[in-house]
Amino acid sequence: MQQCNLYEAKARLSQLVQAALDGEEVLIARAGKPAVRLVPVSEQIPATTGWGSLNIEFEALDAAFAPDIEQEVAKLFEGKH
């Protein structure tokens, strides 16, 4: 396990990152007290926003905005359930 203060970590960041990638535990401290742990990313998190992220048929999307559905939603917001 490696532990270094923030000031030293700035100067040795690439070495610390490599140590974490090699499986070593790396702690970065403030005033001698451990503050954060440097760990490698285990897997990519899939994007949930952006073009093409909504996986739905266009017809179903259009149906959600039909006049009768709009009236139902308006009643819910007005408290007229």
GULUMDO-142369 format. One record per residue (C-alpha): residue number from 1; z, x, y; residue in three letters. Coordinates in nm, 2 decimals, always signed. Example, Ala and Ser with C-alpha at 12.3 -4.5 7.8 and 13.67 -1.06 7.14 Angstrom:
<pt><n>1</n><up>+0.78</up><east>+1.23</east><north>-0.45</north><res>ALA</res></pt>
<pt><n>2</n><up>+0.71</up><east>+1.37</east><north>-0.11</north><res>SER</res></pt>
//
This chain:
<pt><n>1</n><up>+0.00</up><east>+0.00</east><north>+0.00</north><res>MET</res></pt>
<pt><n>2</n><up>-0.09</up><east>+0.13</east><north>+0.34</north><res>GLN</res></pt>
<pt><n>3</n><up>+0.09</up><east>+0.02</east><north>+0.66</north><res>GLN</res></pt>
<pt><n>4</n><up>+0.00</up><east>+0.13</east><north>+1.01</north><res>CYS</res></pt>
<pt><n>5</n><up>+0.08</up><east>+0.02</east><north>+1.36</north><res>ASN</res></pt>
<pt><n>6</n><up>-0.18</up><east>-0.17</east><north>+1.56</north><res>LEU</res></pt>
<pt><n>7</n><up>-0.26</up><east>+0.13</east><north>+1.78</north><res>TYR</res></pt>
<pt><n>8</n><up>-0.33</up><east>+0.35</east><north>+1.47</north><res>GLU</res></pt>
<pt><n>9</n><up>-0.53</up><east>+0.07</east><north>+1.30</north><res>ALA</res></pt>
<pt><n>10</n><up>-0.77</up><east>+0.06</east><north>+1.60</north><res>LYS</res></pt>
<pt><n>11</n><up>-0.85</up><east>+0.42</east><north>+1.55</north><res>ALA</res></pt>
<pt><n>12</n><up>-0.88</up><east>+0.40</east><north>+1.16</north><res>ARG</res></pt>
<pt><n>13</n><up>-1.03</up><east>+0.05</east><north>+1.13</north><res>LEU</res></pt>
<pt><n>14</n><up>-1.33</up><east>+0.15</east><north>+0.91</north><res>SER</res></pt>
<pt><n>15</n><up>-1.10</up><east>+0.35</east><north>+0.68</north><res>GLN</res></pt>
<pt><n>16</n><up>-0.86</up><east>+0.06</east><north>+0.65</north><res>LEU</res></pt>
<pt><n>17</n><up>-1.14</up><east>-0.19</east><north>+0.58</north><res>VAL</res></pt>
<pt><n>18</n><up>-1.27</up><east>+0.04</east><north>+0.30</north><res>GLN</res></pt>
<pt><n>19</n><up>-0.92</up><east>+0.06</east><north>+0.15</north><res>ALA</res></pt>
<pt><n>20</n><up>-0.90</up><east>-0.32</east><north>+0.15</north><res>ALA</res></pt>
<pt><n>21</n><up>-1.24</up><east>-0.35</east><north>-0.01</north><res>LEU</res></pt>
<pt><n>22</n><up>-1.13</up><east>-0.10</east><north>-0.28</north><res>ASP</res></pt>
<pt><n>23</n><up>-0.84</up><east>-0.33</east><north>-0.36</north><res>GLY</res></pt>
<pt><n>24</n><up>-0.56</up><east>-0.16</east><north>-0.18</north><res>GLU</res></pt>
<pt><n>25</n><up>-0.31</up><east>-0.37</east><north>+0.02</north><res>GLU</res></pt>
<pt><n>26</n><up>-0.33</up><east>-0.29</east><north>+0.39</north><res>VAL</res></pt>
<pt><n>27</n><up>-0.07</up><east>-0.41</east><north>+0.64</north><res>LEU</res></pt>
<pt><n>28</n><up>-0.10</up><east>-0.38</east><north>+1.01</north><res>ILE</res></pt>
<pt><n>29</n><up>+0.23</up><east>-0.38</east><north>+1.20</north><res>ALA</res></pt>
<pt><n>30</n><up>+0.36</up><east>-0.44</east><north>+1.55</north><res>ARG</res></pt>
<pt><n>31</n><up>+0.65</up><east>-0.23</east><north>+1.65</north><res>ALA</res></pt>
<pt><n>32</n><up>+0.70</up><east>-0.13</east><north>+1.28</north><res>GLY</res></pt>
<pt><n>33</n><up>+0.72</up><east>-0.49</east><north>+1.16</north><res>LYS</res></pt>
<pt><n>34</n><up>+0.43</up><east>-0.61</east><north>+0.93</north><res>PRO</res></pt>
<pt><n>35</n><up>+0.22</up><east>-0.86</east><north>+1.13</north><res>ALA</res></pt>
<pt><n>36</n><up>-0.11</up><east>-0.91</east><north>+0.93</north><res>VAL</res></pt>
<pt><n>37</n><up>-0.26</up><east>-0.83</east><north>+0.59</north><res>ARG</res></pt>
<pt><n>38</n><up>-0.61</up><east>-0.70</east><north>+0.58</north><res>LEU</res></pt>
<pt><n>39</n><up>-0.79</up><east>-0.85</east><north>+0.27</north><res>VAL</res></pt>
<pt><n>40</n><up>-1.16</up><east>-0.87</east><north>+0.17</north><res>PRO</res></pt>
<pt><n>41</n><up>-1.34</up><east>-1.20</east><north>+0.19</north><res>VAL</res></pt>
<pt><n>42</n><up>-1.35</up><east>-1.34</east><north>-0.16</north><res>SER</res></pt>
<pt><n>43</n><up>-1.64</up><east>-1.58</east><north>-0.12</north><res>GLU</res></pt>
<pt><n>44</n><up>-1.88</up><east>-1.72</east><north>+0.13</north><res>GLN</res></pt>
<pt><n>45</n><up>-1.77</up><east>-2.05</east><north>+0.28</north><res>ILE</res></pt>
<pt><n>46</n><up>-2.06</up><east>-2.29</east><north>+0.29</north><res>PRO</res></pt>
<pt><n>47</n><up>-2.17</up><east>-2.40</east><north>+0.64</north><res>ALA</res></pt>
<pt><n>48</n><up>-2.08</up><east>-2.76</east><north>+0.71</north><res>THR</res></pt>
<pt><n>49</n><up>-2.26</up><east>-2.80</east><north>+1.05</north><res>THR</res></pt>
<pt><n>50</n><up>-2.60</up><east>-2.74</east><north>+1.18</north><res>GLY</res></pt>
<pt><n>51</n><up>-2.95</up><east>-2.86</east><north>+1.10</north><res>TRP</res></pt>
<pt><n>52</n><up>-2.99</up><east>-2.99</east><north>+0.75</north><res>GLY</res></pt>
<pt><n>53</n><up>-2.62</up><east>-3.00</east><north>+0.67</north><res>SER</res></pt>
<pt><n>54</n><up>-2.61</up><east>-3.38</east><north>+0.64</north><res>LEU</res></pt>
<pt><n>55</n><up>-2.73</up><east>-3.47</east><north>+0.29</north><res>ASN</res></pt>
<pt><n>56</n><up>-2.82</up><east>-3.84</east><north>+0.32</north><res>ILE</res></pt>
<pt><n>57</n><up>-3.13</up><east>-4.05</east><north>+0.30</north><res>GLU</res></pt>
<pt><n>58</n><up>-3.26</up><east>-4.15</east><north>+0.64</north><res>PHE</res></pt>
<pt><n>59</n><up>-3.28</up><east>-4.52</east><north>+0.54</north><res>GLU</res></pt>
<pt><n>60</n><up>-2.91</up><east>-4.52</east><north>+0.46</north><res>ALA</res></pt>
<pt><n>61</n><up>-2.83</up><east>-4.36</east><north>+0.79</north><res>LEU</res></pt>
<pt><n>62</n><up>-3.04</up><east>-4.61</east><north>+0.98</north><res>ASP</res></pt>
<pt><n>63</n><up>-2.87</up><east>-4.89</east><north>+0.78</north><res>ALA</res></pt>
<pt><n>64</n><up>-2.53</up><east>-4.78</east><north>+0.91</north><res>ALA</res></pt>
<pt><n>65</n><up>-2.64</up><east>-4.87</east><north>+1.27</north><res>PHE</res></pt>
<pt><n>66</n><up>-2.77</up><east>-5.22</east><north>+1.19</north><res>ALA</res></pt>
<pt><n>67</n><up>-2.66</up><east>-5.49</east><north>+1.44</north><res>PRO</res></pt>
<pt><n>68</n><up>-2.43</up><east>-5.66</east><north>+1.20</north><res>ASP</res></pt>
<pt><n>69</n><up>-2.25</up><east>-5.33</east><north>+1.11</north><res>ILE</res></pt>
<pt><n>70</n><up>-2.22</up><east>-5.25</east><north>+1.48</north><res>GLU</res></pt>
<pt><n>71</n><up>-2.05</up><east>-5.59</east><north>+1.54</north><res>GLN</res></pt>
<pt><n>72</n><up>-1.81</up><east>-5.52</east><north>+1.26</north><res>GLU</res></pt>
<pt><n>73</n><up>-1.71</up><east>-5.18</east><north>+1.40</north><res>VAL</res></pt>
<pt><n>74</n><up>-1.67</up><east>-5.33</east><north>+1.75</north><res>ALA</res></pt>
<pt><n>75</n><up>-1.43</up><east>-5.59</east><north>+1.61</north><res>LYS</res></pt>
<pt><n>76</n><up>-1.23</up><east>-5.32</east><north>+1.44</north><res>LEU</res></pt>
<pt><n>77</n><up>-1.20</up><east>-5.13</east><north>+1.76</north><res>PHE</res></pt>
<pt><n>78</n><up>-1.10</up><east>-5.44</east><north>+1.95</north><res>GLU</res></pt>
<pt><n>79</n><up>-0.84</up><east>-5.53</east><north>+1.69</north><res>GLY</res></pt>
<pt><n>80</n><up>-1.01</up><east>-5.85</east><north>+1.59</north><res>LYS</res></pt>
<pt><n>81</n><up>-1.00</up><east>-5.79</east><north>+1.22</north><res>HIS</res></pt>
//
